[in-house]
Amino acid sequence: MHPATEHVPSAQRLFAHLPRADQRRWAGVYVKGLLCTPGKKTLRRIAASVTPSPTAPQSLQQFVNDSAWPWRPVRAELTRWVAEHAPAHAWTLCPVVIPKRGALAVGVHRRFVPASGRTVNCQLAVGAFLSGELGDLSVDWRLYLPRRWSEDAALRHQARIPDGAGHASAAELCLALADRLVRTSPVKAPVVVHTDGHIDAEPVIEGLQARGLDWVVVVPDTLPLSLAPLPGPHPASSVRRADGGTRRGAGRRLVARHTALETVADRLRRHARPDPAGPPAPGRQRLGTTGVLLPGGEPAVLAGVWSSARPRPDRIWLTNLPPAHQPRVLGLLGSAPAARIGDTEAELGLHDFAGRSYPGWHRHATLVSVAAAHRRLGHEMCLAPGDC
């Protein structure tokens, strides 16, 4: 157990919203199976790791796919539980590509993945993570539904997609996750968005700015912005509303019309080159920043990270964080690249769900997040009252 945490019967708390006692019991069995089962997390292997009952695989199948229990209250309680035991320095939103075989899993489609340079058959999820000293702990998910899955009545019926769910861009899914975190997290934190070639940075930035949130968004180096140079240091928060309300310029477009544009990479190359004394030592990175103004007059900072002497930075962020908050959040970005976010969830079976339904996927993802939180926080998984 992590020394900073206090032992609690977490299964009872996290699954208290499940209406039936048998559902709460099978939730604990499922999560403990995810934690105990080596390799691929099939229902049969999960069941065999936890119970000798020959009917357990069928019961787990019924529980995760067919039993009508709501996943949102579990995620909301998980968010509060994680925040209590691992204070978040940032809310991280990150796309997760889940490779799939066949065309029957809900939301499956063909997609180019820049990280691998290949087009794959996959699902695309966007995860919300509370990021702090213990790493990135997932607490909420959205599943991207291509238009084909949203508009085809037969596919919707086959996957049991509820009426309120439909096609939304990955950027819209990010903003929905941010809205949910505002409602469920006990403490507000800057929103960090890893776009990774799957999320359009511009509408995310505009949406977060309109919501009055602090944000750090990874942007492609080719992103053209109508950014004005900012003389002197980044202004303090005197231009920011002290009551946390919407800032000046909310709702303005990040890329203004009829404006001379400059890519973020060009601006960093001209104004924020790292020290030319040579490449950084192995395993070390250099951070270069330059102040800019957004089209609405709001101060922002471009930050680039270099791991070599090349003029082009490895990664670029745009942020509206005031100077006092930048080092901690940018340090998190430097130490936890997006490639590693979601690794614990993948190891615990996020990619292994064999069901095809929308509710089943969301319930499975919720239980994987509960298992990941228990692993990161060092808590045991209590199956029922009296087990802990």
TILUM-154938 format. One line per 5 residues: number of its first residue (from 0); for each residue x, y, z of C-alpha. Coordinates in steps of 0.001 Angstrom, whole numbers, plus 500000, padded with zeros to 6 digits. Each point is the difference from the previous one (the first is absolute). Example, Ala and Ser with C-alpha at 12.3 -4.5 7.8 and 13.67 -1.06 7.14 Angstrom:
0> 512300,495500,507800; 501370,503440,499340 .
This chain:
0> 500000,500000,500000; 501250,503483,499173; 501092,501643,503276; 498010,503137,499242; 496720,498133,499692 .
5> 497650,498680,502597; 498562,496523,499550; 496291,500107,499161; 497554,497342,498760; 500017,501667,496592 .
10> 497769,497516,498177; 497139,500816,502342; 500432,503711,499332; 500633,499948,496246; 497191,497564,499214 .
15> 497465,501298,502516; 497870,501381,497151; 499477,496543,498493; 496401,499140,500896; 500407,496298,500879 .
20> 502287,498175,502400; 500944,497381,497384; 501088,502778,497611; 502227,501502,502668; 501514,496581,500701 .
25> 500696,499273,496318; 501536,503460,499587; 502548,499109,502682; 500619,496595,498412; 500537,501594,496574 .
30> 502449,502619,501286; 501959,497501,502079; 500153,497720,496950; 501429,502836,497902; 502677,500534,502646 .
35> 500851,496299,500442; 499765,498591,496472; 503285,499934,498056; 499949,500632,496265; 496811,500428,498016 .
40> 496957,500786,502147; 497242,497782,498571; 496905,499413,502109; 500936,496348,500422; 503522,500807,501190 .
45> 498763,502789,502292; 497527,497634,501621; 502562,497209,500400; 502391,502364,501786; 497491,500886,502702 .
50> 497419,497263,500489; 499675,496245,499379; 496323,500370,499050; 499349,498423,496574; 497229,502516,499332 .
55> 502130,503059,500784; 500893,500820,496348; 496314,500065,499086; 499196,502140,503045; 502770,502475,499117 .
60> 498741,500142,496420; 496519,500779,501263; 501340,502589,502446; 502104,502027,497581; 497932,499683,496809 .
65> 496367,499524,500952; 499430,501082,503589; 498564,503527,499955; 502248,501871,502405; 501124,503608,499396 .
70> 503711,500652,499571; 499990,503801,500423; 499371,499987,503798; 502861,497517,500428; 502325,502259,498008 .
75> 498924,503065,501967; 500740,498220,503297; 503286,498704,498576; 500983,503584,499113; 499370,501144,503563 .
80> 501751,496960,501502; 503117,500433,497851; 500115,503739,500679; 499930,499333,503750; 502950,497584,499871 .
85> 502088,501462,497152; 499598,503783,499612; 499929,500934,496327; 502299,502653,498579; 498186,499734,496653 .
90> 496973,498496,498288; 501462,498173,497017; 497882,499182,496947; 501601,497529,497602; 498893,497907,497011 .
95> 500457,496238,500286; 500040,497835,496880; 498650,496468,500597; 500893,497617,497138; 497190,497632,499024 .
100> 499446,497094,497652; 496820,499909,497953; 497304,502623,499589; 497446,499120,502688; 501366,501698,503154 .
105> 498181,503268,500679; 501687,503001,498403; 502605,497978,498092; 501438,501740,496941; 503186,500435,497966 .
110> 502282,502782,501244; 503480,501278,499285; 502121,500014,503154; 502844,502540,499742; 501962,498395,502855 .
115> 500407,496771,498022; 499700,501415,496478; 497379,497356,499154; 496281,499801,499335; 498364,497573,502423 .
120> 496604,498504,500721; 499121,501388,503406; 497768,501716,502490; 500951,503510,501135; 499366,500943,503612 .
125> 500789,503251,501774; 500927,499566,503646; 499984,502450,502895; 502882,499508,502448; 500817,501653,503308 .
130> 503748,500667,499713; 502290,500479,502971; 502987,498549,501786; 498617,496451,499701; 499560,500291,496246 .
135> 496871,500183,497857; 496903,498293,501432; 497026,499591,497661; 496609,501018,501373; 497755,500498,496953 .
140> 499684,498993,496350; 498268,500913,496757; 499825,497669,496993; 500196,501568,496546; 497124,498966,497723 .
145> 500610,500575,496289; 496976,501276,498067; 499333,496510,498629; 499417,498710,503534; 497907,503005,500918 .
150> 497753,500162,496941; 499429,496322,499139; 496930,498826,501943; 500972,496333,499683; 503495,500634,501421 .
155> 498573,502075,502833; 497583,497216,500911; 502705,497333,499714; 502366,501908,502304; 497222,501227,502320 .
160> 501093,503611,499581; 497689,502156,502153; 497964,502794,498430; 502096,502720,501614; 503272,498725,498508 .
165> 501043,500869,496476; 502800,501269,497847; 502199,502645,501610; 503494,501064,499045; 502895,499021,502228 .
170> 500307,503683,500947; 496356,500033,501113; 500615,496855,502050; 502915,501778,501723; 497816,502945,500917 .
175> 497267,497676,501312; 502579,498292,502232; 501214,503389,501270; 496415,500993,500810; 499521,496766,501903 .
180> 503197,500517,502014; 498848,503487,500959; 496859,498415,501468; 501583,496980,501709; 503535,500906,501079 .
185> 500269,501597,503456; 502954,502166,498895; 500423,501859,496712; 503250,499449,498079; 501441,501135,496654 .
190> 498758,497973,497034; 502802,498339,498019; 499038,498669,496562; 502191,497636,497977; 498717,500225,496430 .
195> 502304,497370,498416; 498621,500562,496513; 496516,498855,501011; 498603,503178,501591; 499697,503399,498312 .
200> 501800,502430,502312; 498219,503174,498871; 496416,499210,501136; 501328,498478,503241; 501896,503190,500845 .
205> 497064,502202,499066; 497632,497858,502083; 502225,499926,503074; 500626,503729,499750; 496255,500674,499753 .
210> 499465,497891,503150; 502469,502094,501981; 502331,497063,500646; 503783,499931,500189; 501325,497844,497179 .
215> 503103,498523,498408; 499443,498526,496541; 502546,498090,497929; 499902,501556,496526; 501476,498857,496687 .
220> 503021,502004,498905; 498196,500923,496774; 497028,501607,501791; 499512,503505,498548; 499056,502534,502657 .
225> 499295,503710,499816; 502157,500633,503044; 501353,503408,500886; 503469,500193,501602; 499890,500749,503706 .
230> 502652,502521,501081; 501676,499236,503307; 499097,497189,502389; 496647,498283,499998; 497647,502314,501957 .
235> 498822,498884,503384; 496400,499137,500615; 498896,503647,500154; 498120,499543,496728; 498247,496894,501308 .
240> 496717,500185,501848; 500523,499309,503691; 496565,498395,500320; 500907,497239,497543; 497479,501178,497418 .
245> 500366,500085,496241; 503039,501913,498875; 500156,502841,497543; 499962,498752,496434; 498028,496834,500765 .
250> 498422,498672,496866; 502431,501686,497568; 501564,497817,497347; 503572,498908,500614; 500766,500285,496276 .
255> 498621,503389,499024; 498764,500733,496495; 501926,502369,497681; 503037,499937,502293; 503634,499288,499149 .
260> 500708,496578,501476; 503147,498472,501444; 500463,496377,501010; 500788,499288,503619; 503230,498247,498977 .
265> 501186,503126,498137; 499325,502184,503027; 501862,497653,502328; 502945,499747,497615; 500263,503794,499859 .
270> 499371,500840,503634; 500599,496976,502238; 502926,497994,498742; 501606,497910,502743; 503533,500786,501103 .
275> 502195,499337,496910; 502833,498636,502154; 499291,496539,498614; 497476,497203,500328; 498676,499236,503469 .
280> 501511,497158,501979; 498431,496562,499398; 496635,499815,501682; 499838,503781,500510; 497748,502453,498210 .
285> 500060,503743,499465; 496921,502171,500287; 499666,503224,498041; 497092,502419,500319; 498790,503200,498387 .
290> 497123,502240,500988; 497201,500758,497543; 496558,501560,499966; 496908,498133,498867; 497685,501806,497545 .
295> 497789,501238,502855; 502975,501655,501708; 500451,497211,502556; 503597,499132,500948; 501250,496546,499095 .
300> 503293,498151,499883; 501449,497730,497346; 502274,497339,501472; 502243,497644,498077; 502050,497028,501168 .
305> 503258,499031,498327; 501856,496733,500628; 502642,500708,497337; 501699,502935,498298; 497502,499980,497125 .
310> 498254,503351,499411; 496568,498356,499956; 498687,499192,503500; 498846,496484,500810; 496723,501209,501530 .
315> 498197,503326,500170; 497363,501191,502476; 497870,503096,500092; 498775,501076,503439; 498169,502815,501750 .
320> 501469,499064,503392; 501424,502901,502009; 503739,499753,500705; 499655,498759,503573; 498176,496844,498878 .
325> 502033,499174,496904; 503053,498142,501428; 498019,497243,501769; 497640,499265,497091; 502641,500286,497282 .
330> 502184,497738,502133; 497236,497397,499957; 499827,500270,496229; 503743,499525,499677; 500081,496947,502256 .
335> 496829,498253,498750; 499785,499969,496198; 496644,499061,498536; 501409,496677,498771; 500017,498742,503610 .
340> 496616,501373,501083; 497544,497125,500115; 502697,497299,500217; 498708,498768,503380; 496452,499806,498638 .
345> 501205,498064,496951; 501907,497580,502222; 496856,499479,502088; 497866,499121,497003; 498576,503178,498451 .
350> 500789,498601,496544; 498777,496474,500796; 496246,500538,500148; 498430,497534,497574; 496452,501300,500293 .
355> 498435,502051,497239; 497542,502267,501818; 500333,503651,500977; 498833,499462,503611; 502281,496978,500376 .
360> 503040,501958,498803; 499307,502850,502422; 499477,497671,502965; 503201,498105,499188; 501978,503263,499653 .
365> 498616,501187,503347; 501084,496799,501761; 503443,500185,498383; 500390,503541,501373; 499021,498796,503490 .
370> 502601,497221,499750; 502668,502436,498773; 499307,502368,502902; 500346,497149,502494; 503308,498952,498468 .
375> 501432,503531,499936; 498786,500903,503489; 501019,496699,501569; 496542,499078,501316; 498724,496468,500273 .
380> 496749,499188,498237; 497235,499069,502420; 497409,497699,498484; 497343,500399,502663; 499461,501369,503501 .
385> 502315,498182,502418; 502659,499209,497373; 502215,502947,501064 .
